Amino acid sequence: MATFGTLSDRLTETFRNLRTKGKLSPADVDGTVREIRRALLDADVALVVVKDFTSRVRERALGDEVSKALNPAQQVVQIVNEELVAILGGQQRRLEFAKTPPTVIMLAGLQGSGKTTFAGKLARMLEKDGHTPLLVAADLQRPNAVNQLQVVAERAGAAIFAPQPGNGVGDPVRVSKDGVEYARQKQYDTVIIDTAGRLGVDAELMKQAADIRKATNPDEVLFVIDAMIGQDAVSTAKAFQDGVDFTGVVLSKLDGDARGGAALSVASVTGRPIIFASNGEGLDDVEAFHPDRMASRILD
Ligand code: GDP
């Protein structure tokens, strides 16, 4: 995975230096923590996350678990690993399904973040698991968005509910509600609502997303965020958390050469779990997110 390449190299180098030491002095620990801090900041990880992370690592590295360890350097690496898993959300979190179908999954995020592409990927994953998803085209902002979802639905072999002339055109809240009702009638067991995004956060966009949320009472609201967004990750994620209150995160474009900061900041600053990671334009370029596996990849 291209993302995290530099961060991973820098941490490997830091740990290599650490391993040359036998017992660790407080100065060794401080030096290591400083290098980790710089590597994370250079990877665009949000300052609040870096501070929190490094202070926890430092406190533990200066404590008994390291001084009494057979291999103190290895113990520090283990602590970094555990704390990395913690900022990535700890346990894996799976999608939650409604007790009574249909399960409603709403997607939100900035324009270009990868929502429509992910809608197709999700439909495909659900189908593979034996579900019957219905895609709902509630992005009526961009002229081509409905067509784009139609193409995605066709590729995924999934059904789509799209506004017909005279049937809620221009009203994404109505289309979303009607889509859920249609799923209920036709017995689709999951509904994926693709909503509109803007290039930047704006009040009208948030209100529309919040209105769709209120009207459809989704089981999951997934915030799709482009890993390439860098330092803007935190403010964007917080704006969507305040405006729509999402239940989980989808990281997209992890195949790009982003520095990984968004990925490492978002779960921690919002307290919401990352559920999926997208890593390509193809329909199968997506996987369930495992905090421990991601941490291992970074520290490999
Ligand atoms: P939306 O505006 O949020 O619906 O975003 P789209 O789904 O239209 O995606 C915007 C662009 O990013 C498109 O060109 C997609 O092909 C591309 N894209 C989406 N997800 C990924 C991904 O995981 N990796 C890469 N490399 N490109 C992606």
Residues whose N, C-alpha, C, O or C-beta is under 5 A from the ligand:
A	BS01	GDP	L110 Q111 G112 S113 G114 K115 T116 T117 F118 S252 K253 L254 D255 S278 N279 G280 E281
